[in-house]
Amino acid sequence: MSDAAARTRLATHAVTNQPAPPSARDLLAEDAPLCEALAREAPDWVARRLAPLGREAGSAEVQALGEAANRYPPELRLFDRHGRRLDEVSYHPAYHALMHLAIDHGWHAVAWQEEGRGGHQAHVAALYLLTQAEPGFCCPITMTHAALPALRQSPAVEARWAPGLLAWDYDPRALPATEKSGLTVGMAMTEKQGGSDVRTNTTRADALVTSTRADPLAATRAAPLASITRAEALISTRAETGMDGWRLTGHKWFCSAPMSDAFLTLAQTDAGLSCFLVPRFTPDGERNAIELQRLKEKCGNRANASAEIEYRGAWAEAIGEPGRGIATILEMVQQTRLDAATAPVGMMRQALVEAWRHVRERHAFGRALSEQPLMRVLLADMAIEVEAGLALSLRAARAFGGAARGEASEAALARLLPTLAKYWHNKRTPGFMAEAMECLGGIGYVEETPLARLYREAPVNSIWEGSGNVICLDLLRVMARHPASLAAVREEVSAARGQQADLDCAWTKLEAELGAAPNTLEPRARWLAQRLAQCLQGALLLRHGPLAVAETFCRTRLGGEAGPAYGVLPGNAPLAALLARIGD
Ligand SMILES: Cc1cc2nc3c(=O)[nH]c(=O)nc-3n(C[C@H](O)[C@H](O)[C@H](O)COP(=O)(O)OP(=O)(O)OC[C@H]3O[C@@H](n4cnc5c(N)ncnc54)[C@H](O)[C@@H]3O)c2cc1C
C-alpha cells in the first residue's frame, strides 16, 4: 500500500460539514443598517472617515488581537524586583495594539474635535466597530472620551489636560503627564459600601492651602500641559486655586484601566461630595500615592483591568464646584452611558454575523441550517433587534451633536435617549448571546469561537454606569425635572404615528401610564423604560428603515404578537427580506 493510501485509510480527522475558517470582513461596508443609519444621522465625512476602521477592525489580524487580549489578561505588578512600589499593570501587546487602533486614529477625541459637526455620531459608530474587534479595551477609550465634559467644569484644568487627552497618540508609558505624547483618563467612584449610591462615599479630601492668594484671572491664562514644565505645572495649580491642591485618603472598590494618567474621583469635603482629578504623578513628578490592591477576576471583560485601589494621601485637584461632585461627574456619565448603550449593539452584531456565517455552511437533516424554518425565524428576529438598537444609538448621538449646537429639542432628547438605550439594549443582550451561541451548537460554547467571550461580556454594560434599576430611577428623575425631555421623545414618536397600528396603540397606553401621579411610577419604571425605548425604536424604523423590518419590529415588540424570547415571529413574516439585512 502506498504511503498516501495508508494515510487516507488511517485518517480519522477528515473535517466535513464545518464552516471554512473565518475570513476578513469589512465591518462597515457589509453592515447595511449601519451604512443607512450613518447616511441619515451623520454628515458624509463620518462614513468616509470610518471606512478604513471598518476594514481594519474586521481584518484577521485585528480579530486575532481581540482574542489574544482576552486569552492573556492583564497582570498586576505591585513591586519592582528590588521591592520598590510600582503599582502598575502589565498588558499583553495585543491590548496595546488595540489601544493604538483607537487612539492613533482619534476615535476617543473625534466627538470634541468635531463637536456639533457629526463628531458624536463618528464616535458612537467607531465604538460600535471597535467593540467588534474587542470590547474590553473600549472601556478606557470611552472614559477618555467622556472625561472632557467633566473637565470643562474647571477650564484651567481642562486647558492643561485637554491637549494630551485629545492627542492622536497612545502612549502607555508610566510617566508624568508632562512627559507623555498622549493621555488617558479613568474614573473612580464606586466604594465597597456603595456604588449606585455614591453619596455614601467615605474617601476624604483635605485642602492643602498655601499663603499664595487665589488668582481669579489664572483660568484665562492657563497654558496647555505639554507646553509647560513640571515645576511650572505645580506653580500654575497654586496660582489658579490658591492651594497646593488636595490630599485624598480612602479606597475605591472598582477602578478600571488603572494605568490611566488620571482618575476622575469623588471624595467628601466640608462642602459635601466633590469631584477631583487625581493624576498618577504629582505635579513635581513623583508617583502619586495611589496603591493598587488587586485586580478583579471578572466573569468577562478580561482584556480590561479593573482594580481595587487605595488613595493614601494622593494629590488631587478639584473639578467643578465643591459639594457638586455628583452633578460634575454626571457630565462624564452621560457620555459613558451612550457608549454603554452602543457597545452591546456592536456585540450583538458580531454574534449575529458569526451565527449567520455558521448556519449557512453547516448542514443537518439534509439541509443547510440556514434553510431550516426555525433557524431562519430566529436569526431574522435577532437581525431586527440589532437594527433597532443601532437606529436608537445613532439617533442619540445626533441628539448630542444638536445639543452642542444649542438646539433645545435635541438637548432635551439627549437627556433621555442614552438612558433609555442603555437600559433596553443591555436587557436584550445576554439572551441574544445565548441564542447566537446555540446557533453554533457545541462549538459555540467553546473558547475558540468569539461567542463564549461575547456571552461573558454581555452583562457588564448593564451593570456599570448605572445598573438597570438605577437607570430606571434616573429616567423618572429626568422626566420629573426636565418635562421637555419627555415632550421631545413624544415628538420623535409622533413623527411616525398613523403608520402602524401596534405603535399607535402601544404609545397611547404608555401615555396613559405616564400620566399617573409621579409618586406611583417607581414600581413601573422598568416597564416605562422598556416601552419608551421600544416605541422610539419602532418610530425610527418606521420613518427610516425598510418596511419589512419596521412592520415586523412593531408587530413583535409592541403588538399582540410580542413574545419574551427571540425567534417568535408571525407566520407570514418576510424572512428573506429580514435576513438580507445581515449581509453576506
Ligand atoms: C467590570 C466592572 C468595571 C467597573 N469599573 C468601574 C470603574 O472604573 N469606576 C467605578 O467607579 N466603578 C466601576 N465599576 C463599578 C460599577 O459602576 C458598580 O458596580 C455599579 O455602579 C453598581 O454599584 P454596586 O456594585 O455598589 O451595586 P449596588 O449599588 O449595591 O446595587 C446593587 C443592585 O441594586 C440595585 N439598586 C440600587 N439602588 C436601588 C434602588 N433604589 N431601587 C432598586 N434597585 C436598586 C442596582 O440596580 C443593582 O442591581 C465597575 C464594575 C464592573 C463590573
The ligand as an SDF file (V2000), in Angstrom:
LIG
                    3D

 53 58  0  0  0  0  0  0  0  0999 V2000
  -16.1470   45.2030   35.1890 C   0  0  0  0  0  0  0  0  0  0  0  0
  -16.5150   46.3790   36.0310 C   0  0  0  0  0  0  0  0  0  0  0  0
  -15.7340   47.5180   35.9540 C   0  0  0  0  0  0  0  0  0  0  0  0
  -16.0650   48.6370   36.7230 C   0  0  0  0  0  0  0  0  0  0  0  0
  -15.2890   49.7560   36.6360 N   0  0  0  0  0  0  0  0  0  0  0  0
  -15.5670   50.8270   37.4120 C   0  0  0  0  0  0  0  0  0  0  0  0
  -14.7530   51.9960   37.3770 C   0  0  0  0  0  0  0  0  0  0  0  0
  -13.8130   52.0930   36.5960 O   0  0  0  0  0  0  0  0  0  0  0  0
  -15.0470   53.0150   38.2100 N   0  0  0  0  0  0  0  0  0  0  0  0
  -16.0980   52.9690   39.0680 C   0  0  0  0  0  0  0  0  0  0  0  0
  -16.3260   53.9270   39.7950 O   0  0  0  0  0  0  0  0  0  0  0  0
  -16.8940   51.8810   39.1370 N   0  0  0  0  0  0  0  0  0  0  0  0
  -16.6550   50.8100   38.3220 C   0  0  0  0  0  0  0  0  0  0  0  0
  -17.4460   49.6970   38.3810 N   0  0  0  0  0  0  0  0  0  0  0  0
  -18.4750   49.6240   39.4080 C   0  0  0  0  0  0  0  0  0  0  0  0
  -19.8810   49.7930   38.8890 C   0  0  0  0  0  0  0  0  0  0  0  0
  -20.0640   51.0690   38.3790 O   0  0  0  0  0  0  0  0  0  0  0  0
  -20.8020   49.4680   40.0830 C   0  0  0  0  0  0  0  0  0  0  0  0
  -20.6400   48.1000   40.3730 O   0  0  0  0  0  0  0  0  0  0  0  0
  -22.2380   49.7970   39.7940 C   0  0  0  0  0  0  0  0  0  0  0  0
  -22.4110   51.1820   39.7210 O   0  0  0  0  0  0  0  0  0  0  0  0
  -23.1900   49.2160   40.8640 C   0  0  0  0  0  0  0  0  0  0  0  0
  -22.7550   49.5590   42.1380 O   0  0  0  0  0  0  0  0  0  0  0  0
  -22.6100   48.4310   43.2590 P   0  0  0  0  0  0  0  0  0  0  0  0
  -21.7410   47.3550   42.7250 O   0  0  0  0  0  0  0  0  0  0  0  0
  -22.1930   49.0670   44.5220 O   0  0  0  0  0  0  0  0  0  0  0  0
  -24.0480   47.8240   43.4160 O   0  0  0  0  0  0  0  0  0  0  0  0
  -25.2440   48.4070   44.3250 P   0  0  0  0  0  0  0  0  0  0  0  0
  -25.2450   49.8910   44.2760 O   0  0  0  0  0  0  0  0  0  0  0  0
  -25.2060   47.7620   45.6470 O   0  0  0  0  0  0  0  0  0  0  0  0
  -26.5000   47.8740   43.5220 O   0  0  0  0  0  0  0  0  0  0  0  0
  -26.8710   46.5020   43.5510 C   0  0  0  0  0  0  0  0  0  0  0  0
  -28.1750   46.3500   42.7970 C   0  0  0  0  0  0  0  0  0  0  0  0
  -29.1690   47.1010   43.4460 O   0  0  0  0  0  0  0  0  0  0  0  0
  -29.8480   47.9170   42.5170 C   0  0  0  0  0  0  0  0  0  0  0  0
  -30.3000   49.1250   43.2030 N   0  0  0  0  0  0  0  0  0  0  0  0
  -29.5610   50.0940   43.7740 C   0  0  0  0  0  0  0  0  0  0  0  0
  -30.3510   51.0460   44.2690 N   0  0  0  0  0  0  0  0  0  0  0  0
  -31.6260   50.6840   44.0200 C   0  0  0  0  0  0  0  0  0  0  0  0
  -32.9080   51.2420   44.2940 C   0  0  0  0  0  0  0  0  0  0  0  0
  -33.0350   52.4370   44.9030 N   0  0  0  0  0  0  0  0  0  0  0  0
  -34.0170   50.5700   43.8760 N   0  0  0  0  0  0  0  0  0  0  0  0
  -33.9180   49.3860   43.2390 C   0  0  0  0  0  0  0  0  0  0  0  0
  -32.7410   48.8070   42.9860 N   0  0  0  0  0  0  0  0  0  0  0  0
  -31.6070   49.4470   43.3450 C   0  0  0  0  0  0  0  0  0  0  0  0
  -28.8490   48.1890   41.4060 C   0  0  0  0  0  0  0  0  0  0  0  0
  -29.5180   48.4870   40.1840 O   0  0  0  0  0  0  0  0  0  0  0  0
  -28.1150   46.8730   41.3560 C   0  0  0  0  0  0  0  0  0  0  0  0
  -28.8110   45.9830   40.5270 O   0  0  0  0  0  0  0  0  0  0  0  0
  -17.1650   48.5900   37.6030 C   0  0  0  0  0  0  0  0  0  0  0  0
  -17.9520   47.4290   37.6600 C   0  0  0  0  0  0  0  0  0  0  0  0
  -17.6320   46.3500   36.8840 C   0  0  0  0  0  0  0  0  0  0  0  0
  -18.4820   45.1110   36.9660 C   0  0  0  0  0  0  0  0  0  0  0  0
  1  2  1  0
  2  3  1  0
  2 52  2  0
  3  4  2  0
  4  5  1  0
  4 50  1  0
  5  6  2  0
  6  7  1  0
  6 13  1  0
  7  8  2  0
  7  9  1  0
  9 10  1  0
 10 11  2  0
 10 12  1  0
 12 13  2  0
 13 14  1  0
 14 15  1  0
 14 50  1  0
 15 16  1  0
 16 17  1  0
 16 18  1  0
 18 19  1  0
 18 20  1  0
 20 21  1  0
 20 22  1  0
 22 23  1  0
 23 24  1  0
 24 25  2  0
 24 26  1  0
 24 27  1  0
 27 28  1  0
 28 29  2  0
 28 30  1  0
 28 31  1  0
 31 32  1  0
 32 33  1  0
 33 34  1  0
 33 48  1  0
 34 35  1  0
 35 36  1  0
 35 46  1  0
 36 37  1  0
 36 45  1  0
 37 38  2  0
 38 39  1  0
 39 40  1  0
 39 45  2  0
 40 41  1  0
 40 42  2  0
 42 43  1  0
 43 44  2  0
 44 45  1  0
 46 47  1  0
 46 48  1  0
 48 49  1  0
 50 51  2  0
 51 52  1  0
 52 53  1  0
M  END
$$$$
